[in-house]
Structures are given as C-alpha cells and as structure tokens.
Amino acid sequence: MKIKIHDMEYEVIKNEKDAIDIEQLEDSITDYFDSFDYILGDYAYGKLRLKGFNDKGNKNFKPYNDIANLESYIKDYCAYGCRHFVISKVKPLK
C-alpha cells in the first residue's frame, strides 16, 4: 500500500495492529524526516513517536539509524506489543 504525506510518497512496509493514522502522521512528520529512507512510528501512552532509519547507501547513514537494526530498536525502545508501523520513501524513477 502506498500513502502520500506532504507531497512525498511512501510505501507501507509494516502496519502492526493497524497502527497507521494518516491524519496523525501528517501532523507529526516534518521535513526533518525527508533525509531518511524509512520511518518507524510507534505509540507510547497514546502518542505517536517517529524514528528515521537509512540504508547503508544513503549519504546521511549513521550506524545508529541503520535499517538493519530496526527489529532490535523495536524490541529495545518500543513498548512490548505496541502498535507500530514502518514506511519507506518511494524513490522517483530516473
């Protein structure tokens, strides 16, 4: 499934417990997340939290935001069994 937020197109990779709320995501996402390949959204105490991740080929790559660590991040920093989602930026065709 693809979604559009602030003129950016994203593909939904994971939508655990039907977590995506487009309106809330539109209100929460800022241009800070434009440089990330993936965005994780999780809910803690009813609030949406966002975290950006990148592929190793991204010029903004840092080890702490390596997409390979996504599952570890969810396990270590998100509430057990929480609603969460992962979206990836759809790259335009060249």
N, C-alpha and C positions, 0 to 999 in steps of 0.2 A: 504494500500500500504506500502511496506517495502522498505527502502533505506539503502545503506551501505556507511559509511563515515569513512575513516581511520581505516578499519578493525572492526568497530563497526556497529552493525545492529540496525536500528531504525524503528519504525512504525509511519507512519504519522497519527496523531490524528485529526489535523485540517489544512486546507490549504486554507485560506481565500483569495479570489481573485487570485488564482493560484500563491501564493507567493513563493513557494519553487523553488530556483535556485540551483541545486546540486553543480555546479562549485563554485558559490559564497559561499555556505555553507562550502564546503571543504576548501576553502581559509580562512574562518573566524573561524571555530571551532578549538579549541586547546585542549590539554589534560586537561586543567582546567575543562572542562565540563564532563570529564569521571565520576565524582562522583555524577552527577545529574541524576535523573530518567527521567526528562523531560527538553526539551529545547524549549523556545519560541523565535522565530525570527520575528522581525518586521522591517519595513523600515521607516526611517525618513530621509528626504532630500536626498533620493536615496541611502542611506547607510543601510546595514544590521546591526541590533543590536541584540545581543543574551542575553538571561537571563535564568539561570538554576533554576529548581524547583525540589522538592523532595516530596515523600510520607512520612508520619509520621514514617514509619518503617525504613527509611534509617538512618544509623548511623550518617550521616552528616546533618540531618534535623535541620533546624532553622526556627522559626516562619515566618521570612520574606521571606523564599523561599518555603513555604507550597503550594503545588499544589492546595489546596482548595481555595487559594487566586488568582488564575490565572485570572479569569474574572475581578476581581477588579483591578488587576495590569494592564490589557489591557485597561480598562476604564480610569484609573488614570494616567498612564505613557506612553501610546502609543497615537499617533495622531489619532483623530477621523476618523474612517472608513479606517484606514491604511491597507495595505496588511500585513498579518502576517500568521504564521504557528506554529504548536506545534508538536513536535516529541517526542516519548518516547523510551527509551532504551529497546531493546528486551533482556530479561534476558535468559541466556542459560539454557537449561534443565539440571537438576541434575541427 
